Amino acid sequence: MSNTSKGIGQDRLVGIFGSKYLPVATYNNQRAYAFIVQEDSTSISALSGGDESMPQVINTGSVRAAALTTAISSGTTGQYNNVAYTGGTGTGLVLNITVTGATTGVVTVINAGTGYVIGDVITVTAAELGAGSGGPVITLAYQDFGIDYLTAQSLGSVTLSKGALIAAPQGETFKTIIVATGSIIAYS
């Protein structure tokens, strides 16, 4: 491939600034912050990524049902504010829980605190939701954090022209890139 005003020959970029030539295939664990399309009609069918090593802020509001790895048990119907919990690497998290039945309720993050990371396990202290109750266990995932995570996108085989530059949001990386046709040069 020759160098043109729209594309850059792979021989000129591969290995420079952590770049890597990626022809048609599925690529995992790339940690690419950007890529340049190398051929007209290059089709990208999916992108996903994120950077869980960055300190993030937990979303305020209701916790996703999937985050509850252990449900409430023997809860007493009512509203419980500033519930006690253990676990997590951060500080300052404030939770309110509305119990709607012995095993159902809504956990709401009132104050996100700081320093929490993906995989942190937050366990609400026993008897916090009524005598003899067992509180929920919450395992934090990327969906529980603010806008700094690049989530999976189904692009439906978006076709790009040679020279197109695609960059991840600041502080994030593309981990999975599916190149359906053509090729790209990814930077990490």
C-alpha positions in Angstrom: 0.0 0.0 0.0 1.4 3.4 -0.9 1.1 6.5 1.2 -1.7 8.7 0.0 -3.3 11.9 1.3 -6.1 9.8 2.9 -4.3 6.7 4.2 -0.8 6.0 5.5 1.1 2.9 4.3 1.2 0.2 7.0 5.0 -0.1 6.5 5.4 3.5 7.7 3.3 3.1 10.9 3.6 -0.4 12.2 5.7 -0.4 15.4 5.7 3.4 15.6 4.1 4.9 18.7 2.8 1.4 19.7 0.9 1.0 16.5 -0.2 -2.4 15.1 -1.6 -3.3 11.7 -4.9 -5.2 12.1 -6.4 -6.9 9.0 -9.8 -8.8 9.0 -10.3 -10.6 12.4 -11.6 -10.2 15.9 -9.1 -8.6 18.3 -9.3 -8.8 22.0 -7.3 -7.1 24.8 -5.9 -4.4 22.4 -6.1 -1.4 24.6 -6.0 0.9 21.5 -6.8 4.5 22.2 -7.4 5.2 18.4 -7.2 3.7 15.0 -6.8 4.8 11.4 -8.7 3.1 8.6 -6.2 1.8 5.9 -8.5 0.8 3.0 -11.7 2.2 1.5 -14.8 0.2 2.5 -13.3 -1.0 5.7 -16.1 -2.4 7.9 -16.0 -2.4 11.7 -18.8 -4.6 13.2 -18.2 -4.0 16.9 -16.1 -2.0 19.4 -16.0 -2.3 23.2 -13.6 -1.2 25.8 -13.0 0.8 28.9 -10.2 1.2 31.4 -11.2 -0.2 34.8 -7.8 0.8 36.3 -8.8 4.4 36.3 -10.4 5.8 39.5 -14.1 6.4 38.7 -17.2 7.7 40.3 -20.2 5.5 41.0 -23.4 6.6 39.4 -25.9 8.0 41.9 -29.5 6.6 41.8 -30.8 3.1 41.8 -28.4 0.2 41.7 -28.8 -2.2 38.7 -30.6 -5.4 39.6 -27.7 -7.4 38.1 -25.4 -5.8 40.6 -27.2 -7.5 43.5 -25.2 -10.8 43.7 -27.1 -11.7 46.8 -30.7 -10.5 47.3 -32.2 -9.2 50.5 -33.4 -11.9 52.9 -36.0 -11.6 55.6 -36.3 -7.9 55.1 -38.9 -5.8 56.9 -40.9 -3.5 54.6 -39.8 0.1 55.0 -37.3 2.8 54.1 -33.7 2.4 55.5 -31.4 5.4 55.1 -27.6 5.5 55.4 -27.4 1.7 55.9 -24.2 0.2 57.3 -22.1 -1.9 55.0 -18.7 -3.5 54.7 -16.3 -3.9 51.8 -15.1 -1.9 48.8 -11.8 -0.1 48.3 -13.3 3.4 48.6 -14.8 5.6 51.2 -17.9 7.8 51.7 -20.5 5.6 49.8 -24.0 6.3 51.3 -26.8 3.8 50.5 -30.5 4.0 51.1 -32.6 0.9 50.7 -36.4 0.7 50.3 -37.6 -2.8 51.2 -40.8 -3.7 49.4 -41.0 -7.4 50.5 -39.0 -10.0 52.5 -36.7 -10.5 49.5 -37.3 -7.4 47.3 -36.3 -3.8 47.4 -34.5 -1.0 45.8 -30.9 0.1 46.6 -30.2 3.7 45.9 -26.8 5.4 45.9 -27.1 8.7 47.7 -23.4 9.6 47.8 -21.0 7.9 45.5 -17.9 8.4 47.7 -14.5 8.0 46.1 -12.0 5.3 45.3 -14.4 2.5 44.4 -13.4 0.2 41.5 -14.9 -2.5 39.3 -15.2 -5.8 41.3 -15.6 -4.1 44.7 -18.0 -6.1 46.8 -20.3 -4.1 49.1 -22.1 -6.1 51.8 -25.0 -4.5 53.7 -24.6 -5.4 57.4 -26.9 -8.1 58.7 -30.1 -7.0 60.5 -29.7 -3.5 58.8 -33.1 -4.1 57.1 -35.0 -5.3 60.1 -34.5 -7.8 62.8 -33.1 -11.1 61.5 -32.7 -9.7 57.9 -29.8 -10.3 55.6 -28.7 -7.4 53.5 -27.9 -7.5 49.9 -24.4 -8.0 48.5 -23.6 -5.7 45.6 -20.7 -6.4 43.2 -19.7 -3.3 41.2 -19.4 -3.6 37.5 -18.5 -1.0 34.8 -22.2 -0.2 34.3 -22.3 1.1 37.9 -19.8 3.9 37.2 -20.0 7.3 35.4 -19.5 8.2 31.8 -15.8 7.4 31.7 -16.4 3.8 30.5 -16.7 2.9 26.8 -19.4 0.3 26.7 -20.0 -2.3 24.0 -21.5 -0.9 20.8 -23.2 -2.9 18.1 -22.2 -0.9 15.0 -24.0 -3.0 12.4 -21.0 -3.2 10.1 -20.3 0.5 9.8 -18.3 1.1 6.6 -15.5 3.7 6.8 -13.3 5.3 4.2 -9.5 5.2 4.1 -7.9 7.7 6.4 -10.8 7.8 8.9 -9.6 8.4 12.4 -11.6 6.8 15.3 -10.6 7.7 18.8 -11.9 6.4 22.2 -13.1 9.0 24.7 -10.4 10.6 26.8 -8.9 8.1 29.3 -10.5 5.1 27.7 -9.3 2.4 25.2 -10.8 0.0 22.7 -10.3 -3.5 24.0 -12.2 -5.5 21.4 -12.3 -4.5 17.7 -13.9 -6.6 15.1 -12.6 -5.8 11.6 -15.1 -7.3 9.1 -13.5 -6.1 5.9 -10.4 -4.0 5.1 -7.8 -3.1 7.7 -6.8 -0.6 10.3 -3.8 0.6 12.2 -4.4 0.7 15.9 -2.5 2.8 18.5 -1.9 1.8 22.0 
